[in-house]
Amino acid sequence: MTQKEILFEIQKIDEELKKRLPNEKLQNYNSGEIVHAKQMAFHKCQKRNRWVFGGNRSGKTECGAVESVWLARGIHPFRKNRKNIEMWVVSLSSQVQRDVAQAKVLSYINPAWIEDVCMLSGRKDNPLGGVIDYILLKNVFGGVSKIGFKSCDQGREKFQGASLDYVWFDEEPPYDIYQECRMRVMDKQGEIFGTMTPLKGLSWVYDEIYLNKNNDDNIWYEQMEWLDNPYLKKEEIESLTSSMSSDELDARRYGKFTASGGMVYPEFDENVNVIEPFNVPIKWYDNISIDPGLNNPLSAHWYAVDYDNNIYVIAEHFEAQKGIEYHAEMIKKICDRLNWHKSNGRICALIDSAANQRTLASQKSVSELFYDYGILVNPNVNKDLFSGIQRVKTYLKNAKGDSKLFIFNTCTNSMREMKSYFWGKTDVPIKKDDHALDELRYYIMSRPENKKEKPQKSIIQKDKERLYKKIKYAGKMH
């Protein structure tokens, strides 16, 4: 074989390897010794509205692209696969589409799988160099799936009419486009997933997805940071960290939502402080704490403490525009379910001291009304705001990095308020959505502070003290 023929054969092999590379990339995704655990948690989640809030280079876009190809090909390892699915990949602009989401999706597609490509600009034989309208992808069940690409700068009207199985948002879309896409997946009972860095602050995503203010069971999210990505080098992380402000780090490294005043409880970490419910020993039951409200929500939580002084928030009652009789009955029902202890036949609870005040609407105070309905409330609580906040902070995470406050994930309002409590411009927390946090402070402040153990004295120190007392006593005798 001549040198020219050898070079020709090598060129053919190189071209074939280039064709096979995307296929191998998909096969190798999280399949070796190194696994991105949070990417896999996203893929395994069965909720219909899933989001990843991740810092730049945390691996969030990668899992969105893989999810799209798996679904279109009908090879998703954790979901029921179908043929002939239709989905959209939504980017902020056509340029961002071309450079980010589109490039990621193409990197996981073997060219042999492509039935057709329709371009908005550029040549179909070089889709990476242009802007794709849609890709027709062969499905392993014998059908053809369609991945359409949309950009938010097209406006809401361009998102009307279609009936879809899936929509992937790469970065945060405008709210009207999000709502329009929700309509698009309704007919087929389809799904939405999003991957984004929260750079817009406390936007609609913060309220609708992160806080889940409507308590939608279909919503799920997780946060990714640089350390979650096993493929990022530590030196690179340290270099990037040193070049950013704390606010930038919150969003761009940790995928956190930030406000101008900052969170009151940045120590709160859902991965640590929120836990699955378990059968709490009755001996751990401690107290109930109430923040009263009539038009505003009344918040009540049940607290238990183990032998290591860890606090568990194990149940909640949280409801607005109801009377004291209704709230008392709901509290009794939860106490019956938990087999909660009583004192002289009555349920005991802490309550805001404002409950002692009488209003024009009633001749009795809230405290007196609760007593009439079988609940003995104690309004003698410490309401000092700043010392209370500091005590809560130490339970969320102390100086050693240990957490001693754990919230059952069924206490959704307690979790939501933890995430939405921010400092205002006057160095005081914004007085909004803080009912559960107020009564948490009352409870925490009702507990005695941990006293430092006195150091054990050595034998020599004890001998010195004994000798000193003996000399002192002898001096008095003379």
C-alpha positions as CSV (number, residue, x, y, z in Angstrom):
1,M,0.0,0.0,0.0
2,T,1.4,3.4,-1.0
3,Q,1.8,6.3,1.4
4,K,-1.0,8.1,-0.3
5,E,-3.3,5.1,0.1
6,I,-2.4,4.8,3.8
7,L,-3.1,8.5,4.4
8,F,-6.5,8.1,2.6
9,E,-7.3,5.1,4.8
10,I,-6.4,7.1,8.0
11,Q,-8.6,10.0,6.8
12,K,-11.5,7.6,6.4
13,I,-10.9,6.1,9.8
14,D,-10.8,9.7,11.3
15,E,-14.1,10.6,9.6
16,E,-15.7,7.4,10.9
17,L,-14.5,8.1,14.5
18,K,-15.8,11.6,14.3
19,K,-19.2,10.2,13.4
20,R,-19.2,7.7,16.2
21,L,-17.9,10.2,18.8
22,P,-21.3,11.7,19.7
23,N,-22.8,8.2,20.1
24,E,-19.9,7.2,22.4
25,K,-20.4,10.5,24.3
26,L,-24.0,9.6,25.1
27,Q,-23.0,6.0,26.1
28,N,-20.3,7.3,28.4
29,Y,-22.5,9.9,30.1
30,N,-22.2,9.2,33.8
31,S,-21.5,5.6,33.1
32,G,-17.9,5.3,34.4
33,E,-16.3,5.5,37.8
34,I,-16.9,9.3,38.0
35,V,-20.6,10.1,38.3
36,H,-22.3,13.5,38.6
37,A,-24.8,12.5,41.3
38,K,-27.1,15.5,41.0
39,Q,-27.4,15.1,37.2
40,M,-28.6,11.6,37.8
41,A,-31.0,12.7,40.5
42,F,-32.5,15.1,37.9
43,H,-32.9,12.3,35.3
44,K,-34.4,9.9,37.9
45,C,-37.0,12.3,39.2
46,Q,-40.5,11.5,38.0
47,K,-42.1,14.9,38.6
48,R,-43.6,16.7,35.6
49,N,-42.0,20.1,36.2
50,R,-38.3,19.6,37.1
51,W,-35.7,22.4,37.4
52,V,-32.0,22.6,38.0
53,F,-30.7,25.9,39.6
54,G,-27.0,25.7,39.0
55,G,-24.0,27.9,38.8
56,N,-22.1,28.3,35.6
57,R,-20.3,25.1,34.6
58,S,-22.0,23.1,37.3
59,G,-23.3,20.6,34.6
60,K,-26.9,21.8,34.4
61,T,-27.1,22.4,30.6
62,E,-25.4,19.0,30.0
63,C,-28.1,17.1,31.8
64,G,-30.8,19.1,29.9
65,A,-29.3,18.1,26.6
66,V,-28.9,14.5,27.5
67,E,-32.5,14.4,28.8
68,S,-33.7,15.8,25.4
69,V,-31.8,13.2,23.3
70,W,-32.8,10.3,25.6
71,L,-36.5,11.2,25.3
72,A,-36.4,11.8,21.5
73,R,-34.5,8.6,20.9
74,G,-36.8,6.6,23.2
75,I,-33.9,5.3,25.3
76,H,-34.5,7.1,28.6
77,P,-33.2,4.7,31.3
78,F,-35.7,6.0,34.0
79,R,-38.9,6.8,32.2
80,K,-41.5,5.0,30.0
81,N,-40.3,5.6,26.4
82,R,-42.5,6.4,23.5
83,K,-42.0,6.9,19.7
84,N,-42.8,10.0,17.7
85,I,-42.4,12.4,20.6
86,E,-42.4,16.2,19.9
87,M,-40.5,18.7,22.1
88,W,-39.1,22.2,22.2
89,V,-35.8,23.4,23.4
90,V,-36.2,27.0,24.4
91,S,-33.3,29.5,24.6
92,L,-33.2,33.2,25.4
93,S,-32.1,34.2,21.9
94,S,-31.2,32.5,18.6
95,Q,-27.6,33.3,19.1
96,V,-27.6,31.7,22.6
97,Q,-29.5,28.7,21.1
98,R,-26.8,28.2,18.5
99,D,-23.9,28.6,20.9
100,V,-25.3,26.7,23.9
101,A,-28.4,24.4,23.9
102,Q,-28.2,23.5,20.2
103,A,-24.5,22.7,20.3
104,K,-25.0,20.6,23.4
105,V,-27.9,18.6,21.9
106,L,-25.9,18.0,18.7
107,S,-22.9,16.8,20.6
108,Y,-24.9,13.9,21.9
109,I,-26.5,12.9,18.6
110,N,-24.9,10.4,16.2
111,P,-25.4,11.9,12.6
112,A,-26.7,8.5,11.5
113,W,-29.8,9.1,13.8
114,I,-30.8,12.3,12.0
115,E,-33.7,11.9,9.5
116,D,-33.7,15.5,8.5
117,V,-32.7,19.0,9.7
118,C,-34.6,22.2,8.9
119,M,-32.5,25.4,9.3
120,L,-33.6,28.9,10.0
121,S,-30.2,30.1,8.8
122,G,-27.0,28.3,7.6
123,R,-26.6,25.0,5.8
124,K,-28.2,21.7,6.9
125,D,-25.0,19.8,6.2
126,N,-23.3,22.1,8.8
127,P,-26.0,22.6,11.5
128,L,-23.5,23.7,14.1
129,G,-22.7,26.8,12.0
130,G,-26.3,28.0,11.7
131,V,-29.6,28.3,13.6
132,I,-31.8,25.1,13.6
133,D,-35.5,25.3,13.3
134,Y,-36.0,21.6,14.1
135,I,-34.3,18.2,13.9
136,L,-36.1,14.9,13.0
137,L,-34.5,12.1,14.9
138,K,-35.0,8.4,14.4
139,N,-36.6,6.8,17.4
140,V,-35.6,3.2,18.4
141,F,-39.2,2.1,18.2
142,G,-39.2,2.8,14.5
143,G,-40.8,6.3,14.6
144,V,-39.4,9.8,14.2
145,S,-39.2,12.3,17.0
146,K,-39.1,16.1,16.4
147,I,-36.9,18.4,18.5
148,G,-37.8,22.0,17.7
149,F,-35.7,25.0,18.8
150,K,-37.3,28.2,20.0
151,S,-35.9,31.5,21.3
152,C,-37.7,33.8,23.7
153,D,-36.9,36.9,21.6
154,Q,-39.4,35.6,19.1
155,G,-42.2,36.6,21.4
156,R,-45.1,34.7,23.0
157,E,-47.1,34.5,19.8
158,K,-44.5,32.1,18.2
159,F,-45.1,29.7,21.1
160,Q,-48.8,29.1,20.3
161,G,-50.7,26.3,18.7
162,A,-48.5,23.3,19.1
163,S,-49.2,20.2,21.2
164,L,-46.1,18.9,22.8
165,D,-44.7,16.1,24.9
166,Y,-41.8,18.0,26.5
167,V,-40.3,21.5,26.8
168,W,-36.8,22.2,28.0
169,F,-36.0,25.7,29.1
170,D,-32.3,26.5,28.9
171,E,-32.1,29.5,31.2
172,E,-35.0,31.4,32.7
173,P,-37.8,32.4,30.2
174,P,-40.2,35.3,30.5
175,Y,-43.3,34.3,32.5
176,D,-45.7,34.6,29.6
177,I,-43.7,32.2,27.5
178,Y,-43.4,29.8,30.4
179,Q,-47.2,29.9,30.8
180,E,-47.7,29.4,27.0
181,C,-45.5,26.4,27.1
182,R,-47.4,24.9,30.0
183,M,-50.5,25.1,27.7
184,R,-48.6,23.3,24.9
185,V,-47.9,20.2,27.0
186,M,-51.4,20.1,28.6
187,D,-53.1,18.0,25.8
188,K,-50.5,15.2,26.0
189,Q,-50.0,15.4,29.8
190,G,-46.5,16.3,28.9
191,E,-43.6,17.6,31.0
192,I,-41.5,20.7,31.5
193,F,-37.9,20.8,32.6
194,G,-35.5,23.7,33.1
195,T,-31.8,24.3,33.7
196,M,-30.8,27.8,34.7
197,T,-28.5,30.1,36.7
198,P,-30.6,32.5,38.8
199,L,-29.2,35.8,37.7
200,K,-32.5,37.8,37.6
201,G,-32.9,37.8,41.4
202,L,-36.3,37.1,42.9
203,S,-38.2,36.6,39.7
204,W,-41.3,34.5,39.0
205,V,-39.2,31.3,39.0
206,Y,-38.3,32.1,42.6
207,D,-42.0,32.3,43.6
208,E,-43.5,29.6,41.4
209,I,-40.7,27.0,41.4
210,Y,-38.2,27.6,44.2
211,L,-40.8,28.6,46.8
212,N,-43.5,26.6,45.1
213,K,-46.0,29.1,46.6
214,N,-49.0,27.1,45.2
215,N,-47.7,23.8,46.7
216,D,-47.8,22.1,43.3
217,D,-47.0,18.4,43.8
218,N,-45.6,18.2,40.2
219,I,-42.8,20.7,40.9
220,W,-39.3,19.6,41.9
221,Y,-35.9,21.3,41.8
222,E,-32.3,20.9,42.9
223,Q,-29.4,23.2,43.2
224,M,-26.0,22.4,41.7
225,E,-22.7,24.1,42.5
226,W,-19.2,23.8,41.2
227,L,-18.2,21.1,43.7
228,D,-21.1,19.0,42.6
229,N,-19.4,18.7,39.1
230,P,-16.7,16.0,39.5
231,Y,-15.1,17.0,36.2
232,L,-14.2,20.5,37.4
233,K,-10.7,20.8,38.8
234,K,-10.3,22.2,42.3
235,E,-7.6,24.7,41.2
236,E,-10.1,26.1,38.6
237,I,-12.8,26.4,41.3
238,E,-10.4,28.2,43.7
239,S,-9.4,30.6,40.9
240,L,-12.9,31.4,39.9
241,T,-14.0,31.8,43.5
242,S,-11.3,34.3,44.3
243,S,-12.3,36.5,41.4
244,M,-16.0,37.0,42.4
245,S,-18.0,38.9,44.9
246,S,-20.1,37.0,47.5
247,D,-23.3,38.0,45.6
248,E,-21.9,36.7,42.3
249,L,-20.8,33.5,44.0
250,D,-24.2,32.8,45.3
251,A,-25.7,32.8,41.8
252,R,-22.8,31.8,39.6
253,R,-21.3,29.1,41.8
254,Y,-24.1,27.9,44.1
255,G,-27.1,28.5,41.9
256,K,-28.8,30.5,44.6
257,F,-31.4,33.3,44.3
258,T,-30.2,36.6,45.7
259,A,-31.9,39.9,46.7
260,S,-30.3,43.2,47.4
261,G,-30.6,42.8,51.2
262,G,-29.6,39.2,51.3
263,M,-31.2,36.2,53.1
264,V,-31.7,36.3,56.8
265,Y,-30.9,32.6,57.1
266,P,-28.3,31.8,54.4
267,E,-27.3,28.9,56.8
268,F,-30.5,27.1,55.8
269,D,-29.6,24.2,53.5
270,E,-32.4,22.0,52.2
271,N,-30.0,19.1,51.7
272,V,-29.2,19.2,55.4
273,N,-32.0,20.9,57.3
274,V,-34.9,19.2,55.6
275,I,-35.4,15.5,56.2
276,E,-37.9,12.7,55.5
277,P,-40.4,12.2,58.3
278,F,-39.8,9.3,60.7
279,N,-41.6,7.9,63.7
280,V,-40.6,10.3,66.4
281,P,-40.4,8.8,69.9
282,I,-43.1,10.3,72.2
283,K,-40.4,11.0,74.8
284,W,-38.9,13.5,72.3
285,Y,-42.2,15.6,72.1
286,D,-41.5,19.1,73.5
287,N,-43.8,22.0,72.6
288,I,-46.1,23.6,70.1
289,S,-45.6,27.2,69.1
290,I,-48.2,29.5,67.5
291,D,-48.1,32.8,65.7
292,P,-51.8,33.8,65.7
293,G,-53.6,35.2,62.6
294,L,-57.2,35.7,61.5
295,N,-57.0,37.3,58.0
296,N,-53.3,36.5,58.0
297,P,-52.3,32.9,58.3
298,L,-52.1,31.3,61.7
299,S,-48.9,29.3,61.9
300,A,-48.5,26.4,64.4
301,H,-45.7,23.9,64.5
302,W,-44.9,20.9,66.6
303,Y,-41.4,20.6,68.0
304,A,-39.5,17.5,69.3
305,V,-36.0,17.3,70.8
306,D,-33.8,14.3,70.9
307,Y,-31.2,13.4,73.6
308,D,-28.5,15.3,71.7
309,N,-30.5,18.5,71.8
310,N,-31.4,18.3,68.1
311,I,-34.7,20.0,67.3
312,Y,-37.2,18.5,64.9
313,V,-40.1,20.4,63.3
314,I,-42.5,17.4,62.8
315,A,-45.9,18.9,62.0
316,E,-47.6,22.1,61.0
317,H,-51.0,23.8,60.8
318,F,-50.9,26.9,58.5
319,E,-54.1,28.5,57.3
320,A,-55.6,32.0,56.8
321,Q,-59.0,33.6,57.2
322,K,-60.3,31.2,59.8
323,G,-61.5,31.7,63.4
324,I,-60.0,30.5,66.7
325,E,-62.5,27.7,67.1
326,Y,-61.5,26.3,63.7
327,H,-57.7,26.6,64.4
328,A,-58.2,25.0,67.8
329,E,-60.0,22.0,66.3
330,M,-57.2,21.6,63.7
331,I,-54.5,21.7,66.4
332,K,-56.4,19.1,68.4
333,K,-56.7,16.8,65.3
334,I,-53.0,16.9,64.7
335,C,-52.3,16.3,68.4
336,D,-54.6,13.3,68.4
337,R,-52.8,11.9,65.3
338,L,-49.4,12.4,67.0
339,N,-50.6,11.2,70.4
340,W,-49.3,14.5,71.7
341,H,-49.0,15.0,75.5
342,K,-51.5,17.1,77.6
343,S,-51.3,18.9,80.9
344,N,-54.4,18.4,83.1
345,G,-56.4,17.5,80.0
346,R,-55.3,20.5,78.0
347,I,-52.9,21.0,75.1
348,C,-50.2,23.4,75.9
349,A,-48.5,25.8,73.5
350,L,-46.4,29.0,73.2
351,I,-48.0,32.0,71.5
352,D,-47.1,35.5,70.5
353,S,-47.8,37.9,73.5
354,A,-50.0,40.0,71.2
355,A,-52.5,37.2,71.7
356,N,-53.3,38.7,75.1
357,Q,-54.8,41.9,73.5
358,R,-58.5,42.3,73.2
359,T,-60.0,43.7,70.0
360,L,-63.2,45.6,69.3
361,A,-64.5,42.5,67.5
362,S,-64.3,40.4,70.7
363,Q,-64.6,40.8,74.5
364,K,-62.0,38.1,74.9
365,S,-58.4,37.9,73.9
366,V,-57.0,35.3,71.5
367,S,-55.3,33.6,74.5
368,E,-58.7,33.4,76.3
369,L,-60.5,32.1,73.3
370,F,-57.9,29.3,72.8
371,Y,-58.4,28.4,76.5
372,D,-62.1,28.2,76.0
373,Y,-61.5,25.7,73.2
374,G,-59.2,23.5,75.3
375,I,-55.8,24.9,74.5
376,L,-53.7,26.5,77.2
377,V,-51.4,29.0,75.5
378,N,-48.4,30.7,77.2
379,P,-47.8,34.2,75.9
380,N,-44.7,34.9,78.0
381,V,-42.3,34.5,75.1
382,N,-39.1,36.3,74.4
383,K,-39.7,38.3,71.2
384,D,-36.3,39.9,70.9
385,L,-35.9,39.9,67.1
386,F,-32.1,40.0,66.7
387,S,-31.1,37.6,69.5
388,G,-33.8,35.3,68.3
389,I,-32.5,35.3,64.8
390,Q,-29.0,34.6,66.0
391,R,-30.2,31.7,68.1
392,V,-32.0,30.2,65.1
393,K,-28.8,30.6,63.0
394,T,-26.8,28.6,65.5
395,Y,-29.3,25.8,65.3
396,L,-29.3,25.8,61.5
397,K,-25.5,25.7,61.5
398,N,-23.1,26.3,64.4
399,A,-19.5,27.5,64.4
400,K,-18.3,23.9,63.8
401,G,-20.6,23.5,60.8
402,D,-23.0,21.2,62.6
403,S,-26.8,21.5,62.2
404,K,-29.2,20.9,65.1
405,L,-32.5,22.0,63.5
406,F,-34.3,19.6,61.1
407,I,-37.6,20.2,59.4
408,F,-39.8,17.4,58.1
409,N,-40.4,17.9,54.4
410,T,-44.1,17.8,55.1
411,C,-43.8,21.2,56.8
412,T,-43.9,23.0,53.4
413,N,-44.7,26.5,54.8
414,S,-41.8,26.5,57.3
415,M,-39.4,25.6,54.4
416,R,-40.9,28.2,52.1
417,E,-40.5,31.0,54.6
418,M,-36.9,30.0,55.4
419,K,-36.1,30.6,51.7
420,S,-38.1,33.8,51.3
421,Y,-37.0,35.8,54.4
422,F,-34.8,38.7,53.4
423,W,-33.2,41.7,55.1
424,G,-34.7,45.1,54.2
425,K,-33.0,48.4,53.7
426,T,-33.1,49.3,57.4
427,D,-31.2,46.2,58.6
428,V,-34.5,44.7,59.7
429,P,-36.1,41.7,58.0
430,I,-38.9,42.5,55.6
431,K,-42.1,42.0,57.4
432,K,-43.6,39.5,54.9
433,D,-44.2,35.8,55.0
434,D,-42.6,35.3,58.4
435,H,-45.4,33.7,60.5
436,A,-43.7,30.3,60.8
437,L,-40.4,31.9,61.5
438,D,-41.8,34.1,64.2
439,E,-43.1,31.2,66.2
440,L,-39.9,29.3,65.5
441,R,-38.0,32.1,67.2
442,Y,-40.4,32.0,70.2
443,Y,-39.8,28.3,70.6
444,I,-36.0,28.5,70.1
445,M,-35.8,31.4,72.6
446,S,-37.9,29.3,75.2
447,R,-35.1,26.7,75.3
448,P,-32.2,27.2,77.8
449,E,-28.9,28.0,76.1
450,N,-26.3,25.3,76.1
451,K,-23.9,26.0,79.0
452,K,-20.3,25.3,78.3
453,E,-19.0,22.4,80.4
454,K,-16.5,23.3,83.1
455,P,-13.1,21.9,82.2
456,Q,-12.1,19.0,84.5
457,K,-9.4,20.0,87.0
458,S,-6.2,18.0,87.1
459,I,-5.0,16.3,90.3
460,I,-2.2,19.0,90.7
461,Q,-4.8,21.8,90.4
462,K,-7.0,20.1,93.0
463,D,-4.0,19.7,95.4
464,K,-3.1,23.4,94.9
465,E,-6.6,24.5,95.7
466,R,-6.7,22.2,98.8
467,L,-3.3,23.6,100.0
468,Y,-4.4,27.2,99.3
469,K,-7.6,26.7,101.4
470,K,-5.6,25.1,104.2
471,I,-3.1,28.1,104.3
472,K,-6.0,30.6,104.2
473,Y,-7.8,28.8,107.0
474,A,-4.6,28.7,109.1
475,G,-4.2,32.4,108.6
476,K,-7.7,33.1,109.9
477,M,-7.0,31.0,113.0
478,H,-4.1,33.2,113.9
